[in-house]
Amino acid sequence: MSVAFAWCQNASPSFKVGQIPAGTKSLRLKMVDRDVPTWSHGGGDVPISGPTANVPCGAISGAYNGPNPPAGQVHTYEWTVTALDGSGNALAVGTASKKYPQ
């Protein structure tokens, strides 16, 4: 799958996901700080249908903790997006990384 994202102010990022396999019912989005991979930033699931998805800013709620590197530091954050079927089985995975702050 192809994955691109953009940071949003005070909300979870927006995503553009392509090449989503047939049978996908939701996308699981999870963020990791590549500079501190043991820190959990959480994520969430969003329902989708079709071969592409545009996930708007703020669509992930609850378990998402945004990027927050120590003052003066820039960290690299990686999003893993997993396409899930109706039973929760993984059909495909894509990733995208970006620095914060930019």
C-alpha positions in Angstrom: 0.0 0.0 0.0 1.1 3.6 -0.5 0.9 5.9 2.5 1.4 9.6 2.8 0.5 11.8 5.8 0.6 15.5 6.8 0.8 16.8 10.4 -2.2 18.6 11.7 -2.2 21.2 14.5 -3.7 19.8 17.7 -5.2 16.7 15.9 -4.1 13.4 14.4 -2.6 13.7 10.9 -4.4 13.4 7.6 -3.6 10.4 5.5 -3.7 9.5 1.8 -3.7 5.7 1.4 -3.6 4.0 -2.0 -3.5 0.5 -3.4 -5.8 -0.8 -0.6 -6.6 -4.5 -1.3 -10.1 -5.6 -2.1 -12.0 -6.8 1.0 -10.5 -4.2 3.3 -13.0 -2.9 5.9 -10.8 -0.7 8.0 -7.3 0.7 8.4 -5.3 0.4 11.6 -3.0 3.4 12.0 -0.1 3.2 14.5 2.7 5.8 15.2 6.2 5.1 16.5 8.9 7.6 17.4 11.9 6.1 15.6 14.2 8.0 18.0 12.5 6.5 21.1 10.8 3.3 19.8 9.7 2.1 23.2 7.4 5.2 23.7 3.9 4.3 22.7 2.1 7.0 20.7 -0.9 4.7 20.0 -3.2 5.1 17.1 -6.6 3.8 16.1 -8.8 2.2 13.4 -10.8 4.0 10.8 -13.5 2.3 8.6 -13.0 2.6 4.8 -14.2 1.2 1.5 -12.5 1.2 -1.8 -9.0 1.1 -3.2 -8.0 4.6 -1.9 -8.7 6.5 1.3 -8.4 10.1 2.4 -8.4 10.2 6.2 -9.0 13.7 7.5 -7.2 15.5 10.4 -8.5 14.4 13.7 -10.0 11.1 12.6 -8.0 9.1 15.1 -9.3 9.7 18.7 -8.8 8.1 22.1 -5.5 6.2 22.1 -3.5 8.6 19.9 -0.7 10.6 21.6 0.8 13.2 19.1 4.4 13.8 18.5 6.2 15.5 21.4 10.0 15.4 21.3 12.0 17.2 24.0 12.5 21.0 23.4 15.1 21.7 20.8 15.0 18.1 19.3 13.6 16.9 16.0 12.4 13.2 16.0 11.4 11.0 13.1 7.9 9.5 13.4 6.8 6.5 11.5 3.2 5.5 10.8 2.3 1.9 10.0 -1.0 1.5 8.2 -2.5 -2.0 8.1 -5.5 -2.9 5.9 -7.9 -5.2 7.9 -10.7 -7.4 6.6 -14.0 -7.7 8.4 -12.5 -10.3 10.8 -9.5 -8.2 11.7 -7.0 -10.1 9.6 -4.2 -8.1 8.0 -4.4 -7.9 4.2 -1.5 -5.4 3.5 0.8 -3.0 5.3 2.3 0.3 4.3 4.5 2.8 6.2 5.5 6.5 5.9 7.9 8.6 8.0 8.3 12.3 8.7 10.2 14.5 11.0 8.6 16.6 13.8 8.9 19.5 14.1 9.5 20.0 10.4 
